[in-house]
């Protein structure tokens, strides 16, 4: 019976150790990549979650005494800002004026990639004063709905106030009226003089 003698391994660990080192290096390297990918995925998820969770008050008014204009939180719905709400805001803008509604049109292919904001707009069409609250795309380099609507002011349709904000219910401020502004100026004048 012959006996096969194994040769002693070199002090550095030999072929078996280098294979183990390669394997450990491979897993260490790839676990680092996986960690980076996991972090990026988590950040993307949090960003998407934030956009989907943004809630805006949604209403249209042409009566300064109703809940939308005076802003009565118990009567104005707070809705998740999503594609459906973008379409609802567009429809309400068209009720104010068809040409203004065209400015609110959103490309469905692009919308999911863009952040969303809450909108508050005050406009005048003829003798009617409108307050619009809703959901809109956030401002970007080539898109700013407030600049668009103010740019399209005519003698028959004028936007006096427009703002975008990015906190839940941030479009809740009551409508600004001339009488309110005059009252504040008067009270300030009386207090200081």
C-alpha positions in Angstrom: 0.0 0.0 0.0 1.5 3.2 -1.0 0.9 6.3 1.0 0.5 9.7 -0.7 2.3 12.2 1.3 1.0 15.8 1.2 3.6 18.5 1.0 3.8 20.9 3.8 2.1 24.3 3.2 4.3 27.3 2.9 4.3 29.7 5.9 2.4 32.4 3.9 -0.7 30.1 3.7 -0.2 28.8 0.1 -2.9 28.5 -2.6 -5.7 27.7 -0.2 -5.2 30.9 1.8 -4.9 33.1 -1.2 -8.2 31.6 -2.5 -9.8 32.5 0.9 -8.3 36.0 0.8 -9.8 36.5 -2.7 -13.1 35.3 -1.5 -13.1 37.6 1.5 -11.9 40.5 -0.6 -14.7 39.8 -3.1 -17.4 39.7 -0.4 -16.0 42.7 1.4 -15.9 44.7 -1.8 -19.3 43.7 -2.9 -20.8 44.2 0.5 -19.5 47.8 0.4 -21.1 48.3 -3.0 -24.3 46.8 -1.6 -24.2 49.1 1.4 -23.9 52.1 -1.0 -26.7 50.8 -3.1 -28.9 50.2 -0.1 -28.2 53.7 1.2 -29.1 55.2 -2.2 -32.2 53.1 -2.4 -33.2 54.3 1.1 -32.6 57.9 0.2 -34.6 57.6 -3.0 -37.5 55.9 -1.1 -37.5 58.6 1.6 -37.6 61.3 -1.2 -40.4 59.5 -3.0 -42.2 58.9 0.3 -41.9 62.6 1.2 -43.4 63.6 -2.2 -46.2 61.2 -2.0 -47.0 62.1 1.6 -47.2 65.9 1.0 -50.7 67.0 1.7 -52.3 70.2 0.3 -55.6 72.0 0.9 -57.6 71.8 -2.3 -60.4 74.2 -3.3 -61.5 76.9 -5.6 -63.6 79.9 -4.7 -65.1 82.9 -6.3 -66.9 84.0 -3.2 -64.9 85.9 -0.6 -67.2 84.6 2.2 -66.8 80.8 1.6 -64.5 78.4 3.3 -61.8 78.4 0.6 -61.4 82.1 0.6 -61.7 82.7 4.3 -60.0 79.4 4.9 -62.0 77.3 7.3 -59.9 74.2 7.9 -62.9 72.1 8.9 -64.5 72.6 5.5 -61.5 72.5 3.1 -60.1 69.1 2.3 -56.5 68.3 2.9 -55.5 65.8 0.2 -52.3 63.8 -0.7 -50.5 65.6 -3.5 -50.3 63.2 -6.4 -51.2 62.9 -10.0 -55.0 62.9 -9.3 -54.6 66.2 -7.3 -52.5 67.7 -10.1 -55.3 67.0 -12.5 -57.9 68.4 -10.0 -55.9 71.6 -9.7 -55.7 71.9 -13.5 -59.5 71.4 -13.7 -60.1 74.1 -11.1 -57.7 76.5 -12.9 -59.7 75.9 -16.1 -62.9 76.9 -14.2 -61.2 80.3 -13.5 -60.3 80.8 -17.1 -59.6 78.2 -19.9 -56.3 79.9 -20.9 -55.0 79.8 -17.3 -56.0 76.1 -17.1 -53.7 75.4 -20.1 -50.8 76.7 -18.1 -51.5 74.0 -15.5 -51.3 71.1 -17.9 -48.8 68.4 -16.7 -47.0 65.9 -18.8 -47.8 62.5 -17.3 -44.5 61.0 -18.4 -42.5 63.6 -16.6 -44.6 64.2 -13.4 -43.6 61.2 -11.4 -39.9 62.4 -11.6 -40.5 65.9 -10.3 -41.1 67.0 -6.8 -44.5 68.4 -5.8 -45.6 71.5 -3.9 -48.8 73.0 -2.5 -50.1 76.1 -4.4 -52.1 79.1 -3.4 -53.2 81.5 -6.0 -55.4 84.6 -5.9 -56.7 86.0 -9.2 -59.3 88.3 -10.6 -61.4 87.6 -13.7 -63.8 90.4 -14.5 -65.6 91.2 -11.3 -64.9 87.8 -9.8 -62.1 87.2 -7.3 -60.8 83.6 -7.2 -58.8 81.7 -4.6 -57.3 78.5 -5.8 -55.5 76.0 -3.5 -54.1 72.8 -4.7 -51.2 70.7 -5.8 -48.6 71.7 -8.4 -45.1 70.7 -9.6 -42.3 72.3 -7.7 -40.3 75.1 -9.2 -37.5 74.1 -11.5 -35.2 75.8 -13.9 -37.7 75.9 -16.7 -41.0 75.5 -14.7 -42.5 78.0 -12.3 -46.3 78.1 -12.4 -46.5 81.4 -10.5 -44.2 83.1 -13.0 -46.3 81.7 -15.8 -49.7 82.8 -14.5 -48.4 86.3 -13.6 -46.8 86.6 -17.1 -50.2 85.8 -18.7 -52.0 88.7 -16.9 -54.4 90.6 -19.2 -56.8 93.4 -18.5 -59.5 90.8 -18.0 -57.6 88.2 -16.0 -55.0 89.1 -13.4 -53.2 87.0 -10.8 -52.4 89.2 -7.8 -50.8 86.5 -5.6 -49.3 83.1 -6.2 -47.0 81.0 -4.0 -45.7 77.4 -3.8 -44.7 75.8 -0.6 -43.6 72.3 0.5 -45.0 71.5 3.9 -48.2 69.7 4.7 -51.1 72.1 4.6 -48.8 75.1 4.0 -51.3 76.6 1.5 -53.7 77.4 4.3 -53.3 81.1 4.8 -56.5 83.1 4.5 -57.0 85.2 1.5 -55.4 88.6 1.6 -57.9 91.4 1.2 -57.5 95.1 0.9 -59.6 95.7 4.0 -57.3 93.4 6.0 -54.2 95.1 4.8 -55.6 98.5 5.5 -56.6 97.3 9.0 -53.1 96.1 9.8 -51.5 99.3 8.5 -54.0 101.4 10.6 -53.4 99.4 13.8 -49.6 99.6 13.3 -49.9 103.3 12.8 -52.0 103.7 16.0 -49.6 101.6 18.1 -46.4 103.4 17.0 -47.7 107.0 16.9 
